[in-house]
Amino acid sequence: MELVTPIETICRLILRAREMEAQDADVDTDDEVDAADSEDEFAILDDESNEAVEEEIFALLDELGDEQVEEILALAWVGRGTYDASEWSDALEAAREPDQEEPIDQIIEMPTLAAYLDAGLAAFDLNCDGVNAAD
């Protein structure tokens, strides 16, 4: 399997996804509001710092061509176990189906995107070791 998307781009995406997944606990200075009692179960998480990272991930994906975004989605599916490496062409075909949710939205909504992409690369004996993913 030969990737259309540069490995550096995938590794940069993995780094940013790790940042997004590592949310910091929000320190509540208002004694009147107990975040644990809030209706929003994620109220105790600080989304402000992660919002910028999510925007960066979205911009990175938005700059890529459709074929590259579909490839990243298929790679994440392989890493998640939806497909295995021997089903790569099936994963790519499924990522290209026009009837599904937008590939970028699917990628951003994956709760453990970094782990899925890492595992997807590993399924093809690829990794980010020694890859300069900094931009």
ZIMOKA-V488749 format. One record per helix or strand. SS is the DSSP state (H for helix, E for strand). FROM is the first residue (numbers start at 1). LEN is the number of residues. Records with the same first field share a line. If there is no record, write none. Layout:
# ZIMOKA-V488749
SS=FROM-LEN + FROM-LEN
This chain:
# ZIMOKA-V488749
H=7-15 + 35-3 + 48-16 + 66-15 + 85-11 + 103-7 + 113-11
E=24-2 + 45-2
